[in-house]
């Protein structure tokens, strides 16, 4: 149903368009950048100079959104909310194409991404996500994907509090979701 391909420079005009759609700007307002700013931000990630792995969400043959995965660094404020020495990844995503928004695709996309990318790394033990506290649709999708509430936090510079959520690899596997990537 879904697959993920690595973001490349040819996708950056599409990212620019998506990051300017009203339903994305609502939750990613700081990302409504010029194309040159988007290139400056995402090119180092594409080139492997940063620890953020960027992907295009593909449904059938159509690119419909963006998803990224990154390690939770030891000095991150998130480490206060996960088990000591737990290797964790964080994810962020949006569905850019409006015709795929509010169609119940969030949870299946996330579960597929956890299976194919995040938990495919044997070192990763958990995954966290931090939607805005008022983004009820995203929170419901993350709950359906298996994430559970940890704590309300406020990141430096954030306009509002985040609803920090976590899913462990063991919980994910117990739900029958961890399968070899085909």
C-alpha positions in Angstrom: 0.0 0.0 0.0 2.7 2.5 1.0 6.4 2.6 0.5 9.1 5.1 1.3 11.8 6.4 -1.0 14.7 8.5 0.0 14.1 12.2 -0.6 16.4 13.6 -3.3 17.1 17.0 -4.7 14.5 16.5 -7.4 11.8 16.3 -4.7 12.6 19.7 -3.2 10.2 21.7 -5.4 7.5 19.2 -4.4 8.5 19.8 -0.7 8.2 23.5 -1.3 4.7 23.1 -2.7 3.6 20.8 0.2 5.1 23.1 2.9 3.0 25.9 1.6 -0.4 24.1 1.6 -2.7 25.4 4.3 -3.1 22.0 6.0 0.7 21.6 6.3 1.4 25.2 7.3 -1.1 24.9 10.1 1.2 22.4 11.9 4.6 23.2 10.3 4.5 27.0 10.2 8.2 27.5 10.5 8.8 25.3 7.4 6.9 27.6 5.0 10.3 28.6 3.5 11.4 29.8 0.1 12.7 27.1 -2.3 16.3 28.3 -1.7 15.8 28.0 2.1 14.3 24.5 1.6 17.3 23.5 -0.5 19.7 24.9 2.2 17.8 23.0 4.9 17.3 19.6 3.2 20.4 19.3 1.0 22.7 18.4 3.9 20.2 15.7 5.0 20.0 14.4 1.5 23.8 14.4 1.3 24.1 12.4 4.5 25.7 15.3 6.4 23.0 15.2 9.1 21.5 12.4 11.1 18.0 13.1 9.8 16.9 10.5 7.2 14.3 11.9 4.9 11.7 10.0 2.8 8.8 10.6 0.5 5.7 8.7 1.3 4.5 7.0 -1.8 1.0 5.6 -2.2 0.8 3.4 -5.3 3.0 5.4 -7.6 2.0 8.8 -6.2 4.2 10.8 -3.8 1.7 12.0 -1.1 3.8 13.2 1.8 7.0 13.4 3.8 8.4 11.5 6.7 11.7 11.8 8.6 13.5 9.7 11.1 16.3 10.9 13.4 18.2 9.5 16.4 17.3 10.9 19.9 20.6 12.3 21.0 21.8 11.7 24.6 21.6 15.5 25.2 18.1 15.8 23.9 15.4 16.9 26.3 13.5 13.8 25.1 15.9 11.5 26.9 14.4 12.6 30.2 11.3 10.8 29.2 12.7 7.5 27.9 14.4 4.6 29.8 18.1 5.1 30.6 20.3 3.9 27.8 17.3 3.2 25.5 18.2 3.8 21.9 15.4 5.8 20.5 14.4 7.4 17.2 12.1 10.3 16.6 9.8 10.7 13.6 7.9 13.6 12.0 5.6 13.5 9.0 2.9 15.2 7.0 0.6 14.2 4.2 1.2 16.9 1.6 -1.4 16.1 -1.0 -4.8 17.4 0.2 -6.8 14.6 -1.4 -5.1 12.1 0.9 -5.5 14.3 4.0 -8.1 13.1 6.6 -8.6 9.8 4.9 -7.4 7.5 7.7 -4.0 6.9 6.1 -1.9 8.3 9.0 -1.8 5.2 11.2 -1.1 2.7 8.4 1.6 5.0 7.0 3.3 5.2 10.4 3.0 1.5 11.1 4.6 0.7 7.8 7.4 3.2 8.4 8.0 1.8 11.9 8.2 -1.7 10.3 10.3 -0.8 7.2 12.6 1.9 8.5 12.6 2.7 12.3 12.5 -0.8 13.8 14.3 -2.4 10.9 17.4 -1.0 12.7 18.2 -3.7 15.3 19.7 -1.0 17.6 16.5 1.0 17.9 14.4 0.1 20.9 11.7 2.8 20.8 10.3 5.6 18.8 8.9 8.9 19.9 6.8 11.6 18.2 5.7 15.0 19.5 2.6 16.5 17.9 1.2 19.8 19.0 -1.2 19.3 21.9 -4.0 20.8 19.8 -3.4 18.5 16.8 -6.1 16.0 17.8 -6.2 14.3 14.4 -2.5 13.5 14.5 -2.7 12.3 18.1 -5.6 10.0 17.2 -3.6 8.6 14.2 -0.5 8.1 16.4 -2.6 6.3 19.0 -4.1 4.0 16.3 -0.5 3.3 15.2 0.3 2.1 18.8 2.0 5.2 20.3 1.1 6.0 24.0 1.1 9.3 25.8 4.2 10.0 27.9 4.1 13.6 28.9 3.1 17.1 27.9 6.3 19.1 27.2 7.2 22.4 25.7 10.2 22.6 23.5 12.2 25.8 23.4 10.7 28.1 20.8 7.6 26.1 20.3 4.3 28.0 19.9 2.4 25.5 22.1 3.0 22.4 24.2 3.7 19.0 22.5 2.0 15.7 23.3 5.1 13.5 23.7 4.3 9.9 22.7 6.3 6.6 22.6 6.1 3.1 21.1 8.6 0.4 22.0 9.9 -2.1 19.5 8.7 -4.9 21.8 5.2 -3.5 21.9 5.2 -3.0 18.2 6.3 -6.7 17.6 3.7 -8.0 20.1 1.0 -6.3 18.2 2.0 -8.5 15.3 3.2 -5.6 13.3 6.9 -6.3 13.0 7.5 -8.2 9.8 10.4 -8.6 7.4 10.5 -5.9 4.8 9.5 -7.4 1.4 
